[in-house]
Amino acid sequence: MAISKKLLNPGEHLILSCRQHVKALFGPIFLLVVLLAIGVAVQIETSWQTLHLIVWALVVIGAIWMFVAPLLDWLATVYGFTDRRIITRKGIITRRGHDIPLSRVSDIESEINLMDRPFGCGSLLVSDASTNGTTRLNDIPNIEAVQRQLNELLYDLHEGGRDGDA
């Protein structure tokens, strides 16, 4: 799911739209495999049918809680970068959004930890002149390219404002 065109103001152009890197699902996938392994082990090692039903019911509940919910959250989280603002949308039932005008952004910082490096993703920390302070956008794919694009947008915005004042 990309940022919807109806979220854009007249004359606003979408520069980049992305969701979190698929790396965000590695933990839930691992937990799903562990749950399935437990279910299969109980199925093979015991002959009690009641125990099988109880364990598989717990596996299904655990899979929904530990895998399906994070998967749906991942699918419903999207970030958009326009020539005027940074847009975040998140949520399945209740959609939450946060927009940061580029004119209020004071700093863009990237954070790439050891687990992020092989995948080229990382967290983007956007500092703005608001009461929220810093907004963290986790697991942004191609983090360095995104940061360069945002820095270029900020430079164009601020340089354009100076040229227009002169």
trRosetta pair geometry for C-beta under 8 A, 3 or more apart (Angstrom, degrees):
i j d omega theta_ij theta_ji phi_ij phi_ji
1 19 7.3 79 57 -65 74 127
1 75 6.8 81 5 170 114 72
1 76 7.2 14 42 -117 147 37
1 78 5.6 -105 98 -56 91 140
2 17 4.3 68 -155 126 93 149
2 78 6.6 155 -144 -159 23 144
2 80 7.5 89 177 -89 72 109
3 7 5.8 -94 176 54 94 137
3 8 7.6 90 134 -50 115 94
3 14 6.0 178 72 -123 126 134
3 17 4.6 -137 7 -117 96 125
3 78 6.0 -176 -64 133 67 127
3 79 8.0 -50 -57 120 112 21
3 80 3.4 29 -52 -73 150 144
3 87 5.8 87 -124 87 137 138
3 89 7.1 142 -111 6 77 127
4 7 5.0 103 72 -10 85 100
5 8 5.7 -47 -166 20 50 115
5 14 7.6 -96 -105 -20 67 134
7 80 7.4 120 93 50 139 161
7 87 6.4 100 142 -153 138 158
7 89 7.9 -101 -97 -54 160 135
8 12 4.4 -156 -172 83 94 113
8 13 7.6 64 -157 -83 141 14
8 14 6.3 -93 -81 -48 137 93
8 82 6.5 154 -120 -107 100 147
9 12 4.4 82 56 -13 78 128
9 84 7.1 -36 41 54 123 158
12 82 5.1 14 174 176 104 143
12 83 6.4 -169 -154 49 63 90
12 84 5.2 -71 -124 13 106 128
12 85 7.8 -18 -147 21 135 94
13 82 6.1 148 79 -159 42 86
13 83 4.9 38 53 -5 91 119
14 17 5.9 -2 178 -42 126 107
14 80 6.0 -57 -138 -167 104 113
14 81 7.6 100 -163 75 62 46
14 82 5.4 -54 -101 -98 45 84
15 81 4.9 -57 65 105 107 90
15 82 5.9 151 0 -126 88 24
15 83 6.1 120 -45 -56 111 67
15 149 6.3 162 148 167 131 126
15 153 6.7 -95 -41 -77 170 133
16 80 7.1 170 92 -153 54 48
16 81 4.5 11 54 47 94 110
16 146 6.5 -169 123 -121 165 89
16 149 6.2 82 -22 115 140 161
17 78 6.6 6 -176 178 93 110
17 79 7.2 170 -152 89 49 51
17 80 4.6 -7 -107 -106 83 83
17 81 7.5 -157 -70 23 44 66
18 78 7.3 169 93 -155 28 69
18 79 5.5 -15 66 61 76 95
18 140 6.6 87 95 -151 139 75
18 141 5.8 -139 -170 37 141 102
18 146 7.5 -80 17 -94 148 135
19 74 6.8 89 160 171 124 70
19 75 7.5 -8 -153 -132 158 25
19 77 5.8 111 -150 91 91 74
19 78 5.1 -51 -87 -101 82 65
19 79 7.1 149 -102 14 30 78
20 23 7.9 -108 152 56 92 74
20 24 4.4 17 135 -12 132 149
20 74 5.9 -95 56 -142 117 84
20 77 5.8 21 -12 94 106 127
20 138 6.2 7 -119 98 119 81
20 139 4.0 49 -162 88 95 119
20 140 7.3 -69 -121 -75 54 37
20 141 7.9 124 176 -30 27 84
21 24 6.1 128 74 -15 64 90
21 119 5.9 109 169 145 149 132
21 121 3.8 -67 -29 -90 156 159
21 139 4.3 -125 31 173 89 96
21 140 7.0 34 -29 103 97 8
21 141 4.5 133 -85 -72 91 81
22 25 5.6 -46 -175 28 64 112
22 26 7.8 91 133 -44 70 80
22 74 8.0 76 -121 179 50 142
23 26 5.5 -19 -164 -14 52 118
23 115 7.4 146 178 145 134 99
23 116 7.2 139 107 -113 167 61
23 119 4.9 8 -57 -139 137 179
23 121 5.9 -163 22 42 136 146
23 139 5.9 -160 67 -141 101 120
24 27 7.9 -48 175 22 40 99
24 70 7.7 -156 141 173 92 110
24 74 5.7 163 96 -110 123 118
24 138 7.1 102 -97 123 123 110
24 139 4.6 -106 -57 -11 109 177
25 28 5.4 -60 -159 50 62 110
25 29 5.6 65 143 -27 85 104
25 70 6.6 151 -116 127 71 113
25 71 6.4 57 -122 -96 121 73
25 74 5.8 -22 -66 -58 103 169
26 29 5.7 -57 -145 37 29 111
26 30 6.3 32 156 -21 65 106
27 30 5.7 -55 -150 34 29 112
27 31 6.5 27 154 -16 64 106
27 70 7.8 -97 81 174 96 172
28 31 5.6 -54 -145 38 34 112
28 32 6.3 39 154 -23 65 103
28 66 5.8 171 -137 151 79 70
28 67 4.6 135 171 -113 104 59
28 70 4.3 -156 -67 65 151 143
28 71 6.7 -156 119 -47 155 80
29 32 5.6 -51 -150 33 33 115
29 33 6.6 34 152 -19 64 102
29 67 7.0 90 -84 -125 38 109
30 33 5.8 -54 -152 34 32 111
30 34 6.5 32 151 -18 65 105
31 34 5.6 -52 -147 36 35 113
31 35 6.3 37 154 -20 66 104
31 62 7.7 -131 155 159 105 103
31 66 4.5 -103 123 154 141 134
31 67 6.5 -163 83 -61 101 89
32 35 5.7 -53 -148 36 31 112
32 36 6.4 28 155 -15 65 106
32 63 5.7 69 -125 -128 88 88
32 66 6.7 -176 -64 101 68 104
32 67 4.3 50 -71 -74 117 145
33 36 5.8 -56 -147 40 30 109
33 37 6.2 34 153 -22 65 107
34 37 5.6 -54 -147 35 30 113
34 38 6.5 33 153 -20 64 103
35 38 5.8 -53 -152 33 31 111
35 39 6.5 31 152 -17 64 106
35 59 5.0 139 166 -143 101 81
35 62 4.9 -174 -121 103 139 129
35 63 5.7 -169 102 -67 155 82
35 66 7.0 154 -38 58 140 138
36 39 5.6 -53 -148 37 35 114
36 40 6.3 32 155 -16 67 106
36 59 6.7 99 -88 -165 43 128
36 63 7.8 61 -56 -84 84 122
37 40 5.9 -55 -144 40 30 108
37 41 6.1 33 155 -22 65 108
38 41 5.7 -54 -145 36 29 112
38 42 6.4 26 158 -15 64 105
38 55 7.1 -142 133 -173 93 113
38 59 6.7 -176 80 -93 101 107
39 42 6.1 -57 -150 37 28 107
39 43 6.3 30 152 -21 63 110
39 55 5.7 157 -119 137 67 105
39 56 5.5 82 -144 -97 118 67
39 59 4.1 10 -68 -74 127 158
40 43 5.4 -55 -147 36 33 116
40 44 6.2 25 158 -15 68 108
41 44 6.0 -59 -145 39 28 105
41 45 5.8 9 165 -6 66 119
42 45 6.2 -64 -130 46 25 100
42 46 5.8 -22 -174 23 65 114
42 51 6.5 -134 177 139 116 104
42 52 6.6 166 126 -105 104 58
42 55 4.4 -104 90 -177 163 176
43 46 7.6 -71 -121 50 8 78
43 52 5.8 74 -105 -127 71 105
43 55 7.6 -147 -51 85 72 136
43 56 7.8 58 -69 -62 108 107
46 51 5.4 -38 116 86 150 143
46 52 7.2 -163 87 -58 106 82
48 51 3.9 62 92 10 114 113
48 52 6.7 177 95 -15 60 81
49 52 5.4 -50 -151 31 36 116
49 53 6.6 35 153 -18 67 102
50 53 5.8 -53 -152 35 33 110
50 54 6.4 31 152 -17 66 107
51 54 5.7 -54 -145 38 33 111
51 55 6.1 29 158 -17 67 108
52 55 6.0 -59 -145 39 26 106
52 56 6.1 17 161 -12 64 111
53 56 6.1 -60 -142 42 26 104
53 57 6.1 30 157 -22 63 108
54 57 5.8 -57 -149 35 27 112
54 58 6.5 25 153 -15 63 107
55 58 5.7 -57 -152 39 32 110
55 59 6.3 36 149 -23 66 104
56 59 5.2 -46 -143 34 37 117
56 60 6.4 40 156 -20 66 100
57 60 5.9 -51 -150 34 31 110
57 61 6.5 29 152 -15 63 107
58 61 5.7 -54 -145 40 33 111
58 62 6.0 33 155 -18 66 110
59 62 5.7 -57 -144 42 27 111
59 63 6.1 31 155 -23 64 107
60 63 5.7 -51 -144 34 29 112
60 64 6.5 29 156 -18 62 104
61 64 5.9 -55 -152 35 30 109
61 65 6.3 19 155 -11 65 112
62 65 5.8 -62 -143 44 30 106
62 66 5.5 -3 171 6 71 119
63 66 6.5 -64 -121 52 21 89
63 67 5.1 -29 -169 31 63 120
63 68 6.5 63 137 -18 72 100
64 67 7.3 -48 -89 54 9 78
64 68 4.7 -30 -141 33 50 130
64 69 6.7 69 155 -28 59 91
65 68 7.7 28 -12 44 16 90
65 69 6.0 -2 -152 2 31 130
66 69 7.5 38 -29 38 7 103
66 70 7.2 -12 170 0 37 117
67 70 6.4 -68 -149 43 23 101
67 71 6.1 23 158 -21 64 113
68 71 5.5 -57 -146 37 30 115
68 72 6.3 28 158 -17 66 106
69 72 6.0 -55 -146 37 29 108
69 73 6.3 31 154 -19 63 108
70 73 5.4 -54 -144 39 35 115
70 74 6.2 39 155 -23 67 104
71 74 5.7 -53 -149 34 30 112
71 75 6.4 29 152 -17 63 107
72 75 5.5 -53 -145 38 33 113
72 76 6.1 20 158 -10 66 113
72 92 5.2 15 151 -83 116 140
73 76 6.0 -66 -143 45 27 103
73 77 6.2 26 158 -26 65 111
73 90 7.5 20 -165 -167 80 94
73 92 6.9 -80 -85 -35 53 107
74 77 6.1 -58 -142 29 27 109
76 89 7.8 -102 162 126 71 87
76 90 6.4 89 119 -158 91 45
76 91 5.9 -106 141 77 133 21
76 92 4.9 -132 -49 -77 165 66
76 95 7.7 -131 177 -108 115 83
77 88 7.8 -13 -164 -170 81 88
77 89 7.3 173 -144 93 39 58
77 90 4.6 14 -109 -112 82 86
78 88 7.6 166 88 -153 49 47
78 89 5.2 -2 57 59 90 98
78 90 7.8 -174 25 -73 53 56
79 86 7.4 -17 -170 -175 94 90
79 87 7.0 149 -164 84 46 61
79 88 5.5 -14 -108 -104 74 73
79 137 5.6 68 -103 -153 148 133
79 140 6.9 -46 49 -109 159 99
80 86 7.4 158 86 -163 55 45
80 87 4.0 -8 61 60 102 111
80 88 7.8 -167 26 -72 70 32
80 89 7.7 27 0 1 106 102
81 86 5.7 -11 -108 -112 72 72
81 87 7.5 -154 -68 24 29 77
81 146 7.2 158 -18 -158 156 94
81 149 6.8 100 115 115 152 121
81 150 6.3 -96 -149 -85 143 91
81 153 7.3 -157 166 -16 111 163
82 85 5.5 16 52 50 107 64
82 86 7.8 -162 26 -78 72 28
82 87 6.8 48 -8 -12 105 111
83 102 7.6 -73 158 -2 35 152
83 153 6.3 -154 -132 -141 53 112
84 101 6.6 -43 160 -141 79 74
84 102 5.9 -148 -180 11 27 109
85 99 5.1 15 163 -175 141 97
85 100 6.0 158 -163 78 85 43
85 101 4.9 -50 -98 -104 98 41
85 102 5.8 -131 -86 -23 36 77
86 99 7.0 158 79 -156 52 49
86 100 4.4 -4 52 54 102 100
86 102 7.1 112 -23 -73 81 74
86 105 7.4 85 -7 -71 122 131
86 126 6.2 -110 45 -120 168 172
86 135 7.8 167 101 82 137 144
86 137 8.0 -109 173 -50 131 144
86 150 7.7 19 -81 -123 117 122
87 97 6.9 -20 -169 -165 83 106
87 98 7.8 154 -157 82 40 50
87 99 5.3 -8 -105 -105 68 83
88 97 6.3 162 87 -152 59 55
88 98 4.6 0 53 53 109 91
88 99 7.6 -162 24 -72 67 41
88 135 7.5 -156 -12 171 146 135
88 137 6.7 -148 -92 -102 126 104
89 95 6.1 -10 -168 -171 95 105
89 96 7.4 158 -153 83 47 45
89 97 4.8 -12 -100 -99 71 92
90 95 7.2 147 77 -155 34 58
90 96 5.2 -23 66 62 87 93
90 97 7.5 162 20 -81 66 45
91 94 5.0 -76 -178 90 141 56
91 95 4.4 -180 73 -108 117 34
91 96 4.9 106 -26 7 133 79
98 135 6.6 178 130 -131 144 143
100 104 6.4 -122 -176 72 79 111
100 105 6.2 81 145 -70 117 94
100 126 6.0 136 85 131 170 141
100 128 5.2 -144 -155 -58 118 156
100 130 7.7 -122 -124 -3 91 139
100 135 6.3 -142 -52 17 142 150
101 104 4.8 79 71 6 92 103
101 105 7.6 -147 99 -21 50 81
101 128 7.9 116 56 -149 65 136
102 105 5.4 -40 -153 10 46 119
102 153 6.0 -96 -137 135 150 112
102 154 6.1 -150 -176 -93 106 69
102 157 5.3 -173 122 -57 124 167
103 157 6.4 -140 -83 166 68 135
104 128 4.5 47 126 -167 98 107
104 129 4.8 -122 -164 40 87 90
104 130 6.4 46 163 -39 140 96
105 108 6.5 18 173 -54 126 93
105 126 5.9 -59 -129 -170 108 100
105 127 7.1 102 -161 78 64 52
105 128 5.2 -50 -97 -96 47 87
105 150 7.9 -100 151 174 166 111
105 154 6.1 -96 86 -103 123 121
106 127 5.0 -61 65 108 93 99
106 128 6.2 147 5 -119 84 28
106 129 5.9 99 -37 -48 117 84
107 125 7.9 -9 112 110 96 90
107 126 7.6 163 88 -157 57 38
107 127 4.0 17 52 44 97 120
108 124 6.7 -19 -167 -170 92 98
108 125 7.4 149 -160 79 42 55
108 126 5.7 -6 -109 -108 75 69
108 127 7.6 -141 -66 24 34 75
108 147 5.9 167 134 -144 120 84
108 150 5.2 158 -124 112 170 132
108 151 6.3 -136 56 -69 135 78
108 154 7.2 -161 -9 -23 126 149
109 124 7.4 144 78 -164 48 49
109 125 4.2 -19 66 63 100 106
109 126 7.9 -162 28 -69 70 29
109 127 7.2 48 -3 -14 106 103
110 122 5.3 65 180 107 98 137
110 123 7.1 150 -159 81 54 50
110 124 5.8 -26 -103 -104 71 62
110 125 7.4 -172 -82 18 21 80
110 143 5.2 126 -150 157 129 117
110 144 6.8 141 133 -87 178 55
110 147 4.9 -66 -48 -69 126 147
111 122 5.6 -179 83 176 46 107
111 123 4.4 -13 59 61 103 101
111 124 7.9 -163 21 -73 77 19
111 125 6.3 57 -15 -19 110 112
112 116 4.7 -134 -158 93 69 129
112 117 5.9 94 157 -75 111 71
112 121 7.7 157 -123 99 91 37
112 122 3.7 -64 -88 -95 74 136
112 123 7.8 -171 -71 25 42 65
112 143 6.2 177 -79 70 107 152
113 116 5.1 94 51 8 64 106
113 117 7.5 -110 101 -24 34 86
113 122 7.3 146 7 -125 61 88
114 117 6.1 -39 -153 6 32 116
115 118 7.7 -56 -174 26 35 98
115 119 7.9 2 146 12 62 115
116 119 6.0 -86 -163 54 45 99
116 120 7.7 -102 161 65 76 7
116 121 5.1 -112 -156 80 95 70
116 122 4.6 95 162 -85 153 69
116 123 7.8 -109 -84 -12 159 71
116 139 7.6 -150 -114 -111 108 63
116 143 7.5 19 166 -8 130 145
117 120 7.6 32 -172 -68 30 36
119 141 7.8 -85 148 -121 96 74
120 141 6.8 41 101 -165 94 64
120 142 5.7 7 141 -89 116 47
120 143 6.9 -174 158 14 61 83
120 144 7.6 -81 -166 13 86 99
121 139 5.2 16 156 -159 136 59
121 140 6.0 167 -159 76 83 40
121 141 5.1 -44 -97 -101 100 42
121 142 7.4 -11 -92 -8 61 29
121 143 5.6 105 -161 -33 34 107
122 139 7.5 157 68 -109 4 27
122 140 6.3 -32 68 52 56 86
122 143 3.8 -12 41 -56 99 171
122 144 8.0 63 24 -42 130 67
123 136 5.8 -9 -177 -168 120 94
123 137 6.6 156 -161 79 64 50
123 138 5.0 -22 -107 -113 96 54
123 139 7.0 3 -78 -28 67 38
123 140 6.9 115 -120 6 22 96
123 143 7.6 9 27 -123 18 139
124 136 7.5 150 78 -158 49 45
124 137 4.3 -9 57 58 98 107
124 140 5.0 25 -17 -6 110 150
124 143 6.5 -170 -62 -146 91 96
124 146 6.6 -81 -74 110 141 127
124 147 6.6 -171 -116 -79 107 90
124 150 7.8 109 -158 -1 138 160
125 134 5.3 -2 -175 -174 97 119
125 135 7.4 158 -155 77 48 43
125 136 5.6 -15 -103 -102 74 71
125 137 7.8 -161 -72 24 30 71
126 134 6.7 150 75 -157 42 63
126 135 4.7 -17 61 59 99 94
126 136 8.0 -170 22 -76 72 25
126 137 6.9 41 -8 -7 109 108
127 133 6.6 -38 -136 168 79 58
127 134 4.9 -30 -92 -96 72 82
128 132 7.1 25 59 68 105 101
128 133 7.7 133 52 163 64 11
128 134 7.9 146 14 -99 67 35
128 135 7.1 13 5 -1 111 107
130 133 7.2 -109 77 -31 70 28
132 135 6.2 28 133 -63 131 88
137 140 5.6 49 121 -56 107 116
140 143 4.9 104 86 -98 100 81
140 146 5.5 -91 153 45 130 163
141 146 7.8 111 82 -33 52 129
142 145 4.3 -23 158 37 109 118
142 146 5.9 120 102 -24 81 92
143 146 5.7 -58 -145 38 30 111
143 147 6.2 30 158 -20 67 107
144 147 5.7 -51 -145 36 31 111
144 148 6.4 34 153 -20 63 104
145 148 5.7 -52 -149 35 32 112
145 149 6.4 34 152 -20 65 104
146 149 5.7 -54 -149 36 32 112
146 150 6.4 29 154 -16 65 106
147 150 5.8 -55 -146 39 32 109
147 151 6.2 33 154 -20 65 106
148 151 5.7 -54 -146 37 30 111
148 152 6.3 33 153 -21 64 106
149 152 5.6 -55 -150 35 31 113
149 153 6.4 33 151 -19 65 104
150 153 5.5 -50 -147 35 35 113
150 154 6.3 34 153 -17 66 105
151 154 5.7 -54 -147 38 32 111
151 155 6.2 35 152 -22 65 106
152 155 5.6 -51 -145 35 31 113
152 156 6.3 31 155 -17 64 105
153 156 5.8 -55 -147 38 29 110
153 157 6.2 31 154 -21 64 108
154 157 5.6 -54 -145 36 30 113
154 158 6.2 18 161 -9 66 109
155 158 6.2 -62 -144 43 26 101
155 159 5.8 17 162 -11 66 115
156 159 6.1 -59 -133 45 24 104
156 160 5.7 28 163 -24 63 113
157 160 6.0 -57 -144 35 20 111
157 161 6.5 22 154 -20 58 108
158 161 5.6 -51 -149 33 32 114
158 162 6.6 30 153 -18 63 103
159 162 5.7 -53 -150 35 35 110
159 163 6.3 34 153 -18 67 105
160 163 5.8 -54 -146 38 31 109
160 164 6.2 31 155 -20 64 109
161 164 5.8 -56 -146 37 28 111
161 165 6.5 30 154 -23 63 107
162 165 5.7 -55 -150 31 32 112
162 166 6.7 32 155 -25 64 105
163 166 6.0 -55 -152 27 32 111
